[in-house]
Amino acid sequence: MTRDKHLTAEGYLSSWLDHAKTRVRLRTYEGYEGICRRYVFGHLDGLDLADVAPLDLQRLYAELLTQRDTPLSAGTVLNTHLVLTQAFGQAVRWGLIGSNPAAGAQPPRPRRTELVAVDASLVERLLKAVASSRYEVPAAVAVGTGMRRGELLGLRWADIDGDLEVARVRRSLQPTRSGLVFERPKTKRSERSVVLGSFLRPYLERQREDQRRRGEALGEDWCDEGLVIDRGDGGPMHPDTLSSGWYRKIKKSGLPHVRFHDLRHAHATLMLTKGVHPKIVSERLGHASIGITLDTYSHVLPSMQQEAARAFDELFETS
């Protein structure tokens, strides 16, 4: 990008978006573009890139948080700050400005979402509530492996070994404005192998047989994409369809409100409380580091500490 003393902030952001589109996943780019279009463009109107100061961004965040019609949540404003931090950071690297104005602005701190406590008993009740529905197998796979929603919807039979013992996470199904796309997981650690327990075998065997019968019934109308979880005709199920359908099913059952994503948390919590090493749990979840796992599931650690203390005491018990 050529240096222009009168390059506007919004003109620069448009150019940065063009650059970002070539470097990030489509869904990520659409998130960047949506944030700039909805929350930034218009607020920095008339400002040259070189004149943007931390106070300008601080005022932007305050406006977004307090605007009369649709005030934004602290989390959304924080995401806006993170996008602007990346964008203006690139302007520094390109030599267009001397410092990053976002580095001097302070975004709001959203409250951390409390994780829903899903124990083994509740898992059984949840699976019973969705039994024989198209949400049963996705729920079982989520709670049995800790896979993300997009990962399990992108899982193919070819990604599972012949004995249904290991699943290899190699791609994720993501919704975009142009439709559903299969993408590689967003981090290297997300590409992983997950050992499957015998808990999942009957679910997977029934699913494979059910798909065989449906495929025979539909004939040429069957979309043979080799997916473990499909929308009914072999094609990919939209992630939002899975989440909304799950929500309706659970709501009718009278069970506690458990989001589909909470099943991933349930897998992690159940593993940790059974004494599985956090590093193994982190690998199964595909976290970028064990620190993320420990931070996310810190609520489980006190009980683990107590178990450790009791185990130590047992070593020195006197008869």
N, C-alpha and C positions, 0 to 999 in steps of 0.2 A: 504494500500500500504506500502510495507516495505521500510525502509530508504536505499538509495543507494547513496554513495558519488559521483558516476560517472553517475548518471541518467541524460541522455541528456534532454534538453528542449523539443525536439520534441518527445522523448520517453515518457516523462511525459504527454505532451498534448494528445498523443494517448490514454494513460491510463485514463486521465481525460474525454475524449470523451466517452469512454466505461462507465464510471461512470455517465456522464450526460445523456446518452441514457436511463438509468433506472429511471430518475427523471423528465424529461421534455417531452413535447409533441413531437411526431415524426417530425413534420415540424420544430419545434424549434431546435431539435437535428440536422436535416439535414442542417439547417442554420449554426450552430456551426461548423459542420464537413466541410462544403463547404468553410467557411472562413479560417479555419486552413489549409485545403488542398491547396487552391488556393493562399492565401496571406501570410501564415506564414511558413509552411514547406518549407525548402530550404533557407529561409532567416536567420533562427537561426541555420543553420547547423553547427555542431561541438561544439556548446555551451552546457556546462553542466547546468542543471537546477539551481544549486546553484550559477552559475556565471552570470546569466542573470541580467543585470543592467538596470535602467531606460534609460540610454543613448543608449543601444542596441535597445530598443523598439522605441526610438525617431528616430534613424537612419532607422529602419524598416518603420516607417510611412513616412519619407521623401522619401525613395526609392519608396514606393507604389504611392506616389503622383506625382513623377517625372519620373517614368520608361518610357522608350522611346516608346515602342510599344503600351501599353494600360495603361496610367496613370489612377489611380482610382480617383473617386470623393471624396471630403472631407467627405461626408456622409458615404461612404463605409469604409473609413479608420477609422472613428469614431466607426462604428460598430465593426471593427476588434479590436480596443482598448477596447471596452466594453466586448467582448468575452474573450480577454486576461486578463482583470481585474478579471473576474469571475474565469477563470482557475487558475491563479496564487494566487488568494485569497483562493481557495480550497487547494493549496499546502501549504499555511501558516497554515490553519486549520489542515491539516494532519501532520504538524510539519516537512515538508520537507525543507522549507526555513524559514528564520526569518522574512522577510518582503516582501511585494508585489511590484515587480519592476514596474508594470503598474501604481501604485499610484504616482510614481514620473515622469512619462512621460506625455506629454501634447499633446493630439490629436488635429487635426484641428477642427475649428468650421464651420460646413456647414451653408450656408445661409438658412434661414427659407423660405420654400415654401409659396408663396403668395396664399391665398385662393381665388378661383374664386368667384366673386360676382354673386350669382344666386338668383334673386328676383322672386316674384310670377308670373310676366309677362313672364319671361324667362322659368320658370317651365312649364307654360301652353304651350309655343311654343315647348319645348323639348318633352313633352308628346304627343303633336300633331304630331311631326316628327316621333315618333316610334309607333303611333297608329296602332293597328291590327297586330303588329309584336310580336315576342316572347320576345322583350325587354320592352314592354309597362308595363306589370304587375311588373317585377322586379324594374323598374324605379319608378312606383307609390308607391310601398311598401317602397323603399329606401327613397324617399322624404317625404312620409307620416309618417314614423316611426323613421328614423335616423339609421336603422339597418346597420351593416357592411355587405359587400358583402357575406362573408361566412355564416353569420347568416341567411340572408334571403334565401340563397340557401339551407340551412339545415332545414328551417321551414316546419313543417308538418301541415296538416289540423287538426290533433289531438292536436296541440299546440295552436289552435285558438278556442275560445269558440263558442258554437253553433250559437250565434247571431252575430258573426263576430265583437265582441266588444273589445276583449283583446287577444293579441298574447303573448305567453310565449317563451322567448328565452332560449332554453335549450341546443342547440348544434350548431356547425358551420361546414360547409363543407370546407375541406382543401385539396389542391393537394399535394401529396408526390411523391417520386420516384417510389413507388410501386402502385400508383393509388390514387383515391379519397378516403378520410376517413372522417367520421363524428366524431368530437371531442367536448368535453365540451368547452364552451367559456373559454378564457385564464385567466380570473379573476373572482372572486366571484361576483363582481358588474356587470359583463357582463351577468350573469344569472339573467334575470329580466322579468317583465311583462310590456308590452307596450299597453296602451289604444289606440284603433284604432278609428279614426274619421269617420264620414259618408262619407268623401271624398273617402275612400278606398273601401267602400261596393260594388259599381257597378263593380269595377275592380275585386274584389275577387269573386263575384257572377258569372261574365262572365268567369273567369278562371276555376271555378269549373265545370261549364256547358261545357266548351270547353274540359276539361279533360275527362268528362263523354263520350262525343261524340268520342273523339280520342280513349279512352279505348275500346269502343264498336267496333270501326272500326278495331283496331289492334288485338282484341281478346287475344289469348294466348301470343302474342308478347308484350303485354302491361306490363311494369315493375311497378307493383303496390307497390310503396314505400310510398305512401301517402304524397308526397311532394306538397307543394303549387306551387312551380316553378320547372318545369322539362325541360328536353332537347328535348321533343317531344314525347317520348315513355314512359313517367312516371319516367324514371331514372334521376339521378342528372345531372344538367348542370355544366360543368366545369367552375370554376370561370374566367379563362382566356378567355373562349369562350364568356362569358357574357361581359367582359370588351372590348374585341377586336370587337365584333359585335356591341356593343353600339357605339364605336368610329367610325366605318365605317358608321353607320347609321346617326350619327350626322354630320359627315364630309360631307356626300352627301346633307344634308339639308341646308348647308351654315350657320348654326348657330355657335355661338362662341364655341371654343373648351372647352367642359365641360367633365371632366372624370366622369366615373360612380361613383367613390368615392366622387366626389364633391356634389352628391345629398344628401349624409349624412350631409355634411357641410351646404347644403342649408336648410335642416330641422332645424338644430340648429339655424342658422342665422334668419330664418323666425320666429321661436318661440321666440327668444330673442327680436327681433324688435317689436313683438306684445305684449311684456310685460310679457311673461311667466317667472316665477322665474328661475334663473340659476340653482338652485338645482334640479328643476323638469326636466329641459333640460338635466342636467348631468345624472339623473336617466334614462331618455329615451335613451340616447346615450350609457349607460353602462360604463361611464368613472369611473376610479378608485377613483377619488375625484372631488369635485366641482372646486378645484384649476386648474385642467387640463382644464376644460370647460372654466373657466374665462381666462386662459392664451391663449388658442387656439382661442377664439372668442373675444379677447380684442378689435378688430377693431369695434365691434358693440357697445361697452360700451359707447363711447362718445355721441352717439345719445340717448342712454338710460338715460344718465346723464342729457341731455337737457330736455327730457320728464319729468324726476323727478323734475327738477327745475320749469318747467311750471306748473306741478301738484301742487307743493307747493304754487306757486304764486296764483293759483286759489282759494286756501283755504282762502286767505286774501284779495281777491278782494273786493273793496268797490263799492256799487251800486251807 
